[in-house]
Amino acid sequence: MAQQRTDFHLDLEGRRRVLDAWVEKKRQIAVLECEALELMVEQIGFHDADVAGNGFHRDAVYRSMIAEFSAAGRVPQGSIEFAFTDARTVSGELPAVREAFATGRISASHVREICRASALVSEAIRNKRVDAGVMALYEAAVLVFAERETAARTKAHAAQVAAALVGEAVTDRHKRAASERCVKVRSVGDGLALLTAVLPEWLAVAIADRLAQMTRQVIRNRAGRASAPTPDEEPRTDTDSDTDLVADSDVEPGGSRDVNLDDEGKIFSDDTFAMDPDTDTDTDTDTDTDTDTDTVVNAEDVAADTRTWDQVQADLLADLLLTADPSAVHGDGLDNIQGRIQVTIAGTTLAGEDERPADHDGYGPIHPDIARDLAGRNTGWSRLFLDPDGMVRQTDTYTPTEGMRRFLRARDQHCRFPGCRTPVHRCDIDHTHDHARGGKTRLDNLAHLCRAHHTLKHPDISDTHRWTARQERDGTITWHSPLGRTYTDRPTHRVMFV
């Protein structure tokens, strides 16, 4: 006898139909975006014919083309210029990306990030630093990643692949780029202005992280509050402004960068090193601190704080820049909060034997001199042993439990839900198979999840909305959605090329 179909089954089928239709529509949009790119490629042909033998007016011809497309599409001219650059790159250097885009396997956002990162490889080829065939290696390594990951994750991966293929050329590029750092102010009306700072990425990430930590503490300090901000108060952190860490040490600026084998937390060999987010960093902001009574502001003297997360961050930034110290009105516990980033560097580079770029985890390459300087100022480094595929196998540890945490931080780098980039120090370590149901505390049953995605698999959630996950021995996690779909998240490789 056939099983009776219930309202629940009909509702589930409807939800699946909506999701499948949405995925297909997104694929169709990508196909249309590719057709628009092909039209820009055709326009590039017209442009090149116009400027052939007419070099004197080359710039005017180009600016006229940009202005025409900008006006017709109601798109800013800067965006149109980027689009034409991407079209030229895809048509001339990235045929496999072009084909994947045409079939909707990757989106316009993926193409944009792949093209941007390919500029480093193109420059190295033009300067004859590497062979022309390196571009095909770059394309293959990035495309296979982009077809299963978000554009944001593809951006970081593409930067790492390009830097690894080009090698030392990235250090020269970073030196030139550092000379462009600046601060600008532009009015946006209604008494507001946009303050823009162009900084080395590792500094900007650390600044953003410190602001986020301080903002979290301000919200905790609100009257009658002792817990962390609720999800409504604290914004999601899986964006490009996310960070992974750095803490100060007792080394003064300009001090020695030598790594001493006797120093606690520093381990030295020919392997790869990672700055550990949670070693020797005093970022526990829940503890009470002694405060000078002259600087304490009584709660009754301060109006009720109803600022949003973004407003608190903006106020803290202004306060720090103008006074060089948070004012007492923001509450206790802010003084010792430090910006954090996570850096991986080869042992030979740390020793000064080569100049291979280090890796600012989740963002891309970082100049080796900066990584060595950070090493001299921080004791939270752990050695990573890599397998032939570049996957972390183990780390040097003090105790087994801490060693497992070190390993997971190095392996995961961010929340392990597909597409999420929330860094590990803002995540919980979760038992993939619930410990209460017999799950073991083992490396292949543990992974970092941000609070939002951790709760998706909580047993208190009904079966109609709860996600489940299964982890393989290599750290790959397969997620099963309430609608029956499966999504795979693979651990990040630390080294792509040797």
C-alpha positions in Angstrom: 0.0 0.0 0.0 1.4 3.4 -1.0 2.5 5.7 1.8 -0.1 8.4 2.4 1.1 11.9 1.4 0.6 14.5 4.2 0.5 18.2 4.2 4.1 18.1 5.5 5.4 16.3 2.5 3.6 18.6 0.1 5.0 21.6 2.0 8.5 20.1 1.9 8.2 19.6 -1.9 7.1 23.2 -2.4 10.1 24.5 -0.4 12.5 22.3 -2.4 10.9 23.5 -5.7 11.4 27.1 -4.6 15.1 26.5 -3.7 15.8 24.6 -6.9 14.2 27.3 -9.0 16.2 30.0 -7.3 19.5 28.1 -7.8 18.6 27.7 -11.5 17.7 31.4 -11.9 21.0 32.4 -10.3 22.7 30.1 -12.9 20.8 31.8 -15.7 21.8 35.2 -14.4 25.4 34.2 -14.5 24.9 33.1 -18.1 23.4 36.4 -19.0 26.2 38.2 -17.2 28.7 36.3 -19.3 26.8 37.3 -22.5 27.1 40.9 -21.3 30.9 40.3 -20.9 31.1 38.9 -24.4 29.5 42.1 -25.8 32.2 44.1 -24.0 34.8 41.9 -25.6 33.3 42.7 -28.9 33.4 46.4 -28.1 37.0 46.1 -27.1 37.6 44.9 -30.7 35.9 48.1 -32.0 38.0 50.2 -29.6 41.3 48.6 -30.7 40.5 49.1 -34.3 39.7 52.8 -33.6 43.0 53.5 -31.9 45.1 51.5 -34.4 47.4 54.1 -36.0 45.7 56.9 -34.1 47.8 57.0 -30.9 47.4 60.7 -30.4 43.7 60.4 -29.6 44.0 57.0 -27.9 43.0 58.3 -24.4 40.1 60.3 -25.7 38.7 57.3 -27.6 39.0 55.1 -24.5 37.3 57.7 -22.2 34.5 58.2 -24.7 33.8 54.5 -24.8 33.7 54.3 -21.0 31.4 57.3 -20.8 29.0 55.8 -23.3 28.6 52.5 -21.5 28.4 54.2 -18.2 25.6 56.5 -19.3 23.7 53.8 -21.2 23.8 51.3 -18.3 23.5 53.9 -15.5 26.6 52.4 -14.0 29.5 54.4 -12.4 32.4 54.9 -14.8 34.9 53.2 -12.4 32.7 50.0 -12.4 32.6 50.1 -16.2 36.4 50.4 -16.4 36.8 47.4 -14.2 34.3 45.5 -16.3 36.2 46.2 -19.5 39.5 45.2 -17.8 37.9 41.9 -16.7 36.5 41.3 -20.2 39.9 41.8 -21.7 41.5 39.5 -19.1 39.0 36.7 -19.5 39.0 36.8 -23.3 42.8 36.9 -23.6 44.2 34.9 -20.7 41.5 32.8 -18.9 39.7 30.6 -21.5 38.6 28.0 -18.9 37.1 30.7 -16.7 35.3 32.1 -19.7 33.8 28.7 -20.4 32.7 28.1 -16.8 31.1 31.6 -16.7 29.2 30.9 -19.9 27.6 27.8 -18.5 26.8 29.4 -15.1 29.2 27.3 -13.0 30.7 30.5 -11.5 29.2 34.0 -11.0 30.3 37.4 -12.1 31.6 38.0 -8.6 33.9 34.9 -8.9 35.1 36.1 -12.3 35.9 39.5 -10.8 38.1 38.1 -8.0 39.9 35.7 -10.3 40.7 38.5 -12.8 41.9 40.8 -10.0 44.3 38.3 -8.6 45.6 37.2 -12.0 47.1 40.7 -12.5 50.0 39.6 -10.3 50.7 36.6 -12.6 50.3 38.8 -15.7 52.8 41.3 -14.4 55.3 38.5 -13.7 54.9 37.1 -17.2 55.4 40.5 -18.8 58.5 41.1 -16.8 59.7 37.6 -17.7 59.9 36.5 -14.1 57.8 33.4 -14.9 56.9 31.5 -18.0 53.7 32.2 -19.9 52.4 28.8 -19.0 52.1 29.8 -15.3 48.8 31.6 -16.1 47.2 28.2 -17.1 48.4 26.8 -13.8 46.9 29.7 -11.9 43.6 29.4 -13.8 43.3 25.6 -13.1 44.1 25.9 -9.4 41.7 28.8 -8.8 38.8 27.6 -11.0 38.4 24.3 -9.3 38.1 26.1 -6.0 35.7 28.8 -7.3 33.3 26.2 -8.6 32.6 25.0 -5.1 33.2 28.1 -2.9 31.9 31.6 -2.5 33.5 34.6 -4.3 34.8 35.9 -1.0 36.7 32.7 -0.2 37.8 32.6 -3.9 39.4 36.0 -3.5 41.7 34.9 -0.6 42.5 31.6 -2.4 43.3 33.3 -5.7 45.7 35.7 -4.0 47.5 32.9 -2.3 47.8 30.9 -5.5 49.1 33.9 -7.5 51.6 34.7 -4.8 52.8 31.1 -4.6 53.3 30.8 -8.4 55.0 34.2 -8.8 57.2 33.8 -5.7 59.3 36.7 -4.6 57.7 39.1 -7.0 55.0 39.7 -4.5 57.4 41.3 -2.1 58.4 43.9 -4.6 54.7 44.5 -5.3 53.9 45.1 -1.6 56.8 47.5 -1.3 55.5 49.6 -4.1 51.9 49.4 -2.8 53.0 50.5 0.7 54.1 53.9 -0.7 50.5 54.6 -1.7 49.1 54.6 1.9 47.1 57.7 2.6 44.1 59.1 4.5 41.3 61.1 2.7 38.1 62.8 3.7 35.1 63.2 1.5 31.8 64.9 2.4 28.7 62.7 2.0 26.2 65.4 3.1 23.9 66.0 6.1 26.9 66.8 8.3 28.7 63.5 7.7 31.9 62.7 5.9 33.6 59.5 4.7 37.1 59.0 6.2 39.1 56.6 4.1 42.5 55.1 5.1 44.6 53.1 2.7 46.9 50.9 4.9 48.8 47.7 4.7 46.2 45.0 4.8 47.5 43.3 8.0 47.3 46.7 9.8 43.8 47.4 8.6 42.6 43.9 9.6 44.1 44.3 13.1 42.4 47.7 13.5 39.1 46.4 12.4 39.4 43.5 14.9 40.3 45.7 17.8 37.4 48.0 17.1 35.1 44.9 17.0 36.4 43.7 20.3 36.1 47.1 22.0 32.6 47.5 20.6 31.6 44.2 22.0 32.9 45.2 25.4 31.1 48.5 25.3 27.8 46.7 24.7 28.6 44.2 27.5 29.1 47.1 29.8 25.7 48.6 29.3 23.7 48.9 32.4 22.3 45.6 33.6 24.2 43.6 31.0 26.9 41.0 31.8 26.5 38.7 28.8 27.8 38.9 25.3 25.9 40.8 22.6 22.8 39.1 21.2 22.9 38.3 17.5 20.7 41.3 16.8 23.3 43.6 18.4 26.4 42.1 16.9 26.7 42.0 13.1 27.8 39.0 11.2 31.5 38.8 10.7 31.9 36.7 7.5 32.8 39.6 5.3 36.1 40.9 3.9 36.6 43.0 7.1 36.9 39.8 9.2 40.1 39.2 11.0 42.2 36.6 12.5 44.7 38.0 14.9 47.9 39.4 16.4 49.0 40.2 19.9 51.8 42.3 21.3 54.7 41.0 23.4 57.4 42.6 25.5 59.6 43.3 22.5 60.0 47.0 21.9 59.6 48.4 18.4 62.9 48.1 16.6 63.9 45.2 18.8 65.5 42.0 17.6 63.5 39.7 15.4 65.6 36.6 16.3 63.7 33.6 17.4 65.0 32.0 20.5 64.5 28.3 21.0 64.2 28.9 24.8 61.4 31.4 24.4 58.0 30.0 25.4 55.6 29.6 22.5 58.3 30.0 19.8 59.4 26.9 17.9 61.9 27.0 15.1 62.8 24.6 12.3 62.5 24.2 8.5 58.8 23.8 8.7 55.9 26.2 8.5 54.9 28.5 11.4 51.6 30.0 12.3 51.0 32.8 14.8 48.6 31.3 17.3 45.5 33.5 18.1 45.0 32.4 21.6 48.6 32.1 23.0 49.7 34.8 25.4 47.1 37.3 24.3 45.3 39.0 27.1 41.9 39.6 25.4 39.7 38.3 28.2 37.4 41.3 28.6 35.0 39.7 31.1 37.3 40.0 34.1 37.2 42.9 36.5 40.1 45.4 36.2 41.3 47.9 38.7 40.6 51.4 37.5 41.8 54.7 38.7 38.9 56.3 40.6 39.7 59.7 38.9 38.7 58.2 35.5 35.6 56.3 36.6 32.3 57.7 35.2 29.3 56.9 37.3 26.4 55.2 35.5 23.9 57.8 36.7 26.1 60.6 35.1 25.9 59.0 31.6 22.7 59.0 29.5 21.3 55.6 28.6 23.4 54.2 25.8 21.1 53.2 22.9 23.7 53.3 20.1 23.8 50.5 17.5 26.9 48.4 16.9 28.0 50.5 13.9 27.5 53.7 15.9 29.6 52.5 18.8 32.4 51.5 16.4 32.4 54.9 14.7 32.5 56.6 18.1 35.4 54.4 19.3 37.4 55.1 16.2 37.0 58.9 16.6 37.8 58.6 20.3 41.0 56.6 19.8 42.2 58.9 17.0 41.5 62.1 18.8 42.5 61.2 22.3 44.8 58.2 21.8 42.9 56.5 24.6 39.3 55.3 25.1 37.4 57.6 27.3 35.9 56.3 30.6 32.4 56.7 29.2 32.9 53.5 27.2 33.3 51.5 30.4 36.0 49.2 31.8 37.9 46.5 30.1 38.9 48.3 26.9 42.5 49.2 27.6 44.1 45.8 27.0 42.1 44.8 24.0 44.5 44.2 21.1 43.9 43.8 17.3 44.6 40.2 16.1 45.6 38.6 12.8 46.9 35.1 12.0 50.0 34.7 9.9 51.7 31.6 8.5 55.4 31.6 7.5 57.9 29.0 6.3 60.7 28.2 8.8 63.3 29.0 6.2 61.8 32.4 5.6 61.6 33.1 9.3 65.3 32.3 9.5 66.1 34.7 6.7 67.3 32.0 4.3 64.8 33.0 1.6 62.2 35.8 0.9 59.1 33.7 0.2 55.9 35.7 1.1 54.2 34.7 4.3 50.5 34.1 4.4 48.0 36.4 6.1 45.4 33.6 6.7 42.2 34.2 4.9 43.4 37.3 3.1 46.5 36.5 1.0 50.3 37.1 1.0 52.2 39.3 3.4 55.7 40.7 3.1 58.2 38.4 4.8 59.9 41.3 6.6 56.5 42.1 8.3 56.0 38.5 9.3 59.5 38.3 10.8 58.9 41.5 12.7 55.7 40.2 14.1 57.5 37.0 15.1 59.9 39.1 17.2 57.1 40.8 18.9 54.9 37.8 19.7 55.4 34.5 21.5 52.3 32.8 20.2 53.8 30.8 17.4 53.4 27.1 16.8 55.1 24.9 14.3 53.0 23.2 11.6 53.9 19.9 9.9 52.4 19.6 6.4 51.6 16.5 4.3 52.6 16.4 0.6 49.2 18.0 -0.3 49.9 21.0 2.0 47.4 19.9 4.7 48.3 20.5 8.3 48.9 17.1 10.1 49.9 18.2 13.6 51.4 21.0 15.6 53.9 21.2 18.4 52.0 21.3 21.7 52.3 21.6 25.4 49.3 19.5 26.4 47.0 17.3 24.3 44.0 19.4 24.7 45.7 22.6 23.8 47.4 20.8 20.9 44.0 19.8 19.5 42.9 23.4 19.7 46.0 24.6 17.9 45.5 22.0 15.2 41.9 23.0 14.6 42.7 26.7 14.5 45.4 26.1 12.0 43.2 23.7 9.9 39.9 25.6 9.9 41.0 29.3 9.8 37.2 30.2 9.8 33.8 28.8 10.4 33.3 25.5 8.6 29.8 26.2 7.4 29.9 26.5 3.6 30.7 30.1 2.5 31.2 31.5 6.0 34.4 33.4 6.7 34.0 34.2 10.4 37.5 33.7 11.8 38.2 30.9 14.3 38.7 33.2 17.3 35.0 34.2 17.0 33.8 30.7 16.7 33.0 27.7 19.0 34.7 24.3 18.6 31.8 22.0 17.9 31.5 18.2 18.0 30.3 17.3 14.5 28.7 14.2 16.0 27.1 15.4 19.2 29.1 14.4 22.2 26.0 13.8 24.2 25.1 11.2 21.6 28.4 9.3 21.6 30.5 11.6 19.5 34.3 11.4 20.4 36.5 14.3 21.2 38.8 13.7 18.2 40.3 15.9 15.5 38.1 14.4 12.8 35.0 15.1 14.9 35.7 18.7 15.9 35.4 21.9 13.9 35.0 25.6 14.4 31.5 27.0 13.9 30.3 30.6 14.4 27.5 31.0 16.8 24.9 31.5 14.1 25.8 28.3 12.2 26.5 26.3 15.4 22.9 26.8 16.5 21.6 25.4 13.2 22.5 21.9 14.2 21.5 22.2 17.8 19.3 19.2 18.9 16.7 21.6 20.4 15.8 22.7 16.8 12.9 20.8 15.2 13.8 18.3 12.5 12.1 20.5 9.9 14.7 23.2 10.3 17.8 21.5 11.8 20.9 20.9 9.8 23.1 17.9 10.2 26.8 17.4 9.4 29.3 14.6 8.9 33.1 15.0 9.0 35.6 12.8 7.1 39.1 11.9 8.4 40.7 14.6 6.2 38.5 17.3 7.9 36.0 17.6 5.0 32.5 18.3 6.4 29.3 17.4 4.5 26.3 19.4 5.5 22.7 18.1 5.0 20.0 20.8 4.8 16.4 20.5 6.0 15.4 20.3 2.4 17.6 17.4 1.6 20.5 19.2 -0.1 24.1 18.4 0.6 26.9 21.0 0.8 30.6 20.2 1.2 33.2 22.4 3.0 36.8 21.3 2.7 39.6 22.4 5.0 41.9 25.1 3.7 45.2 24.1 2.2 48.1 26.0 3.8 50.5 25.5 0.9 49.4 25.2 -2.7 52.7 25.0 -4.6 56.3 24.1 -3.6 
